[in-house]
Amino acid sequence: MRTGPCEKIVYQKTENNDVDVTQLQLAMDALISWANEWQLSVSVNKCCVLNIGKAAHNTCLSINHTILPVVESARDLGILVSCDL
């Protein structure tokens, strides 16, 4: 997840998909709550979900009730990260 000029990325290893995805959603909710408390905006349109690895995940995450798109690659600090690392 990214926020304004100061980027924030949340990583979570998911082995037990349902439990781990729930924990990741809770972590993202806590980060959004912290950002709101400090009056920081989050550009939801710049946020996405990138599943890395061979296992297929049914990852449905959201920010403020907006479902984040699942992508096959994302650029982070000028480096393209892809799902098939």
N, CA and C of each residue as an Amber inpcrd file, in Angstrom:
protein
   255
   0.8500000  -1.1570000   0.0000000   0.0000000   0.0000000   0.0000000
   0.8990000   1.2240000   0.0000000   0.5340000   2.2310000  -0.7470000
   1.3530000   3.4210000  -0.8560000   0.5680000   4.6350000  -0.3930000
   1.2600000   5.5860000   0.2070000   0.6110000   6.8070000   0.6660000
   1.4010000   8.0170000   0.2160000   0.8120000   8.8370000  -0.6240000
   1.4030000  10.0910000  -1.0390000   2.8670000   9.9840000  -1.4180000
   3.6310000  11.0520000  -1.1730000   5.0390000  11.0200000  -1.5290000
   5.8520000  10.0790000  -0.6450000   5.3580000   9.7680000   0.5150000
   6.0390000   8.8350000   1.4130000   5.3570000   7.4770000   1.2450000
   6.0040000   6.5730000   0.5490000   5.3770000   5.3000000   0.2320000
   5.4170000   4.3370000   1.4050000   4.3400000   3.6140000   1.5690000
   4.2510000   2.5720000   2.5810000   3.8600000   1.2830000   1.8720000
   4.5860000   0.2280000   2.1690000   4.2940000  -1.0640000   1.5690000
   4.0640000  -2.0500000   2.6970000   3.0050000  -2.8310000   2.5720000
   2.6730000  -3.8210000   3.5860000   2.8970000  -5.1990000   2.9700000
   3.7180000  -6.0280000   3.6220000   3.9860000  -7.3830000   3.1640000
   3.4210000  -8.3650000   4.1850000   2.9060000  -9.4900000   3.6900000
   2.4090000 -10.5370000   4.5820000   2.6000000 -11.8720000   3.8820000
   3.2920000 -12.7930000   4.5210000   3.4160000 -14.1440000   3.9940000
   2.0960000 -14.8600000   4.2410000   1.5650000 -15.4920000   3.2010000
   0.2810000 -16.1680000   3.3410000   0.4470000 -17.6540000   3.0690000
   0.3580000 -18.4320000   4.1220000   0.3810000 -19.8910000   3.9910000
  -1.0160000 -20.4490000   4.2180000  -1.6810000 -19.9740000   5.2510000
  -3.0730000 -20.3350000   5.5130000  -3.8960000 -19.1740000   4.9770000
  -4.2890000 -19.2540000   3.7250000  -4.8180000 -18.1240000   2.9780000
  -5.8830000 -17.3240000   3.7270000  -6.9120000 -17.9680000   4.2410000
  -8.0060000 -17.2310000   4.8790000  -7.5380000 -16.4650000   6.1120000
  -6.7790000 -17.1140000   6.9800000  -6.3190000 -16.4840000   8.2110000
  -5.3130000 -15.3790000   7.9020000  -4.3500000 -15.6540000   7.0330000
  -3.3080000 -14.6850000   6.7310000  -3.8450000 -13.4670000   5.9840000
  -4.7800000 -13.6740000   5.0700000  -5.3700000 -12.5440000   4.3510000
  -6.1870000 -11.6860000   5.3170000  -6.8670000 -12.3100000   6.2530000
  -7.6070000 -11.5600000   7.2720000  -6.6460000 -10.7300000   8.1120000
  -5.5080000 -11.3150000   8.4970000  -4.5050000 -10.5760000   9.2740000
  -3.9360000  -9.4140000   8.4680000  -3.7270000  -9.6200000   7.1750000
  -3.2250000  -8.5540000   6.3140000  -4.2480000  -7.4300000   6.2040000
  -5.5220000  -7.7780000   6.0670000  -6.5680000  -6.7500000   5.9990000
  -6.6160000  -5.9540000   7.2960000  -6.4860000  -6.6400000   8.4370000
  -6.4780000  -5.9490000   9.7310000  -5.2800000  -5.0110000   9.8450000
  -4.1220000  -5.4390000   9.3470000  -2.9260000  -4.5850000   9.3820000
  -3.1280000  -3.3530000   8.5010000  -3.7370000  -3.5430000   7.3420000
  -4.0000000  -2.4070000   6.4580000  -5.0150000  -1.4640000   7.0830000
  -6.0400000  -2.0120000   7.7210000  -7.0390000  -1.1740000   8.4030000
  -6.3840000  -0.3430000   9.5070000  -5.4540000  -0.9510000  10.2450000
  -4.7500000  -0.2320000  11.3140000  -3.8910000   0.8860000  10.7260000
  -3.2410000   0.6210000   9.5960000  -2.4250000   1.6460000   8.9500000
  -3.2830000   2.8040000   8.4590000  -4.4380000   2.4950000   7.8980000
  -5.3630000   3.5370000   7.4250000  -5.8780000   4.3500000   8.6070000
  -6.1910000   3.6780000   9.7130000  -6.6420000   4.3710000  10.9130000
  -5.5620000   5.3160000  11.4190000  -4.3020000   4.8600000  11.4400000
  -3.1820000   5.6970000  11.8480000  -3.0350000   6.8950000  10.9170000
  -3.1380000   6.6620000   9.6120000  -3.0170000   7.7510000   8.6340000
  -4.1260000   8.7800000   8.8520000  -5.3400000   8.3170000   9.0880000
  -6.4610000   9.2380000   9.3340000  -6.2270000  10.0460000  10.6090000
  -5.7200000   9.3810000  11.6440000  -5.4590000  10.0660000  12.9100000
  -4.4440000  11.2000000  12.7240000  -3.4660000  10.9830000  11.8690000
  -2.4300000  11.9810000  11.6170000  -2.7550000  12.8520000  10.3970000
  -3.9980000  12.7480000   9.9290000  -4.5030000  13.5480000   8.8070000
  -3.6480000  13.3850000   7.5520000  -3.2530000  12.1380000   7.2890000
  -2.5060000  11.8050000   6.0810000  -3.4540000  11.1540000   5.0860000
  -3.3590000  11.5290000   3.8440000  -4.2440000  10.9400000   2.8410000
  -3.5890000   9.7010000   2.2350000  -4.4380000   8.7710000   1.8210000
  -3.9820000   7.5610000   1.1630000  -4.5640000   7.5700000  -0.2470000
  -3.7120000   7.4620000  -1.2400000  -4.1560000   7.4400000  -2.6400000
  -4.5480000   6.0110000  -2.9980000  -5.8020000   5.6980000  -2.7650000
  -6.2830000   4.3330000  -2.9880000  -6.0870000   3.9290000  -4.4460000
  -6.2010000   4.8900000  -5.3710000  -6.0430000   4.5680000  -6.7880000
  -4.6130000   4.1660000  -7.1370000  -3.6490000   4.3800000  -6.2420000
  -2.2670000   3.9610000  -6.4630000  -1.9400000   2.6690000  -5.7220000
  -2.9150000   2.0940000  -5.0480000  -2.7050000   0.8830000  -4.2570000
  -3.0920000  -0.3520000  -5.0640000  -2.4100000  -1.4660000  -4.7880000
  -2.7250000  -2.7170000  -5.4690000  -2.2690000  -3.8920000  -4.6200000
  -2.6430000  -5.0760000  -5.0530000  -2.2390000  -6.3160000  -4.4050000
  -1.3680000  -7.0700000  -5.3970000  -0.1960000  -7.4940000  -4.9500000
   0.7170000  -8.2730000  -5.7720000   1.0220000  -9.5710000  -5.0400000
   0.5010000 -10.6730000  -5.5480000   0.7850000 -11.9870000  -4.9780000
   2.0810000 -12.4880000  -5.5990000   3.0710000 -12.7960000  -4.7580000
   4.3690000 -13.2500000  -5.2440000   4.5210000 -14.7390000  -4.9360000
   4.8730000 -15.5070000  -5.9490000   5.0880000 -16.9410000  -5.7720000
   4.2420000 -17.7560000  -6.7220000   4.3910000 -19.0770000  -6.6130000
   3.7100000 -19.9870000  -7.5360000   2.2930000 -20.3250000  -7.1100000
   2.0120000 -20.2680000  -5.8340000   0.6780000 -20.6290000  -5.3450000
  -0.3390000 -19.5630000  -5.7370000  -1.4780000 -20.0100000  -6.1950000
  -2.5480000 -19.0790000  -6.5640000  -3.3070000 -18.6850000  -5.2990000
  -3.4800000 -17.3940000  -5.1140000  -4.1840000 -16.8960000  -3.9380000
  -5.4440000 -16.1490000  -4.3780000  -6.4900000 -16.3390000  -3.6330000
  -7.7150000 -15.5800000  -3.8480000  -7.6860000 -14.4360000  -2.8350000
  -6.9720000 -13.3790000  -3.1720000  -6.7380000 -12.2800000  -2.2440000
  -7.6670000 -11.1230000  -2.5670000  -8.5750000 -10.8450000  -1.6600000
  -9.4860000  -9.7140000  -1.8250000  -9.2580000  -8.7660000  -0.6520000
  -8.5560000  -7.6660000  -0.9260000  -8.2520000  -6.6800000   0.1020000
  -8.8750000  -5.3470000  -0.2830000  -9.1700000  -4.5330000   0.7170000
  -9.8040000  -3.2440000   0.4360000  -9.2640000  -2.1570000   1.3550000
  -9.4380000  -0.9390000   0.8900000  -9.1400000   0.2470000   1.6820000
 -10.3770000   1.1240000   1.6250000 -10.9260000   1.4340000   2.7820000
 -12.1380000   2.2590000   2.8660000 -13.2240000   1.7440000   1.9280000
 -13.4540000   0.4400000   1.9330000 -14.4890000  -0.2420000   1.1560000
 -14.2270000  -0.2190000  -0.3480000 -13.0210000   0.1330000  -0.7680000
 -12.6360000   0.0680000  -2.1750000 -11.7480000  -1.1440000  -2.3540000
 -12.1770000  -2.1000000  -3.1690000 -11.4090000  -3.3150000  -3.3910000
 -10.1810000  -2.9850000  -4.2360000  -9.0320000  -3.4610000  -3.7890000
  -7.7830000  -3.1950000  -4.4830000  -7.5860000  -4.1800000  -5.6350000
  -7.1170000  -3.6860000  -6.7790000  -6.8910000  -4.5910000  -7.9080000
  -5.7010000  -5.5150000  -7.6500000  -5.8170000  -6.7540000  -8.1330000
  -4.7090000  -7.7070000  -8.0700000  -3.9350000  -7.5630000  -9.3740000
  -2.6270000  -7.3270000  -9.2700000  -1.7990000  -7.0860000 -10.4480000
  -0.7130000  -8.1560000 -10.5570000  -0.1110000  -8.2790000 -11.7430000
   0.9600000  -9.2450000 -11.9550000   2.3360000  -8.6280000 -11.7430000
   2.4030000  -7.2890000 -11.7340000   3.6710000  -6.6110000 -11.4600000
   3.3720000  -5.2190000 -10.9290000   4.3410000  -4.6860000 -10.1900000
   4.2130000  -3.3320000  -9.6330000   5.5990000  -2.7210000  -9.5340000
   5.6690000  -1.4180000  -9.7210000   6.9400000  -0.7070000  -9.6400000
   7.1060000  -0.1790000  -8.2110000   8.2770000  -0.4490000  -7.6310000
   8.5900000   0.0080000  -6.2870000   9.9600000   0.6690000  -6.3170000
  10.0060000   1.9610000  -6.0570000  11.2500000   2.7230000  -6.0800000
  12.0300000   2.5060000  -7.3750000  11.2940000   2.4590000  -8.4890000
  11.9040000   2.3240000  -9.7990000  12.2050000   0.8960000 -10.2170000
  11.9410000  -0.0640000  -9.3500000  12.2020000  -1.4760000  -9.6610000
  10.8820000  -2.1660000  -9.9200000  10.8170000  -2.8880000 -11.0330000
   9.6040000  -3.6300000 -11.3640000   9.6370000  -4.9760000 -10.6490000
   8.6490000  -5.2200000  -9.8070000   8.5310000  -6.4760000  -9.0620000
   7.3920000  -7.2410000  -9.6960000   7.6400000  -8.5240000 -10.0310000
   6.6010000  -9.3210000 -10.6700000   6.1910000 -10.4880000  -9.7960000
   5.0510000 -11.0620000 -10.1230000   4.4820000 -12.1400000  -9.3120000
   5.2540000 -13.4450000  -9.4300000   6.1040000 -13.5940000 -10.4370000
   6.8080000 -14.8630000 -10.6520000   8.2460000 -14.8510000 -10.1660000
   8.5160000 -14.1190000  -9.1070000   9.8840000 -14.0710000  -8.5640000
  10.3850000 -15.4370000  -8.1830000
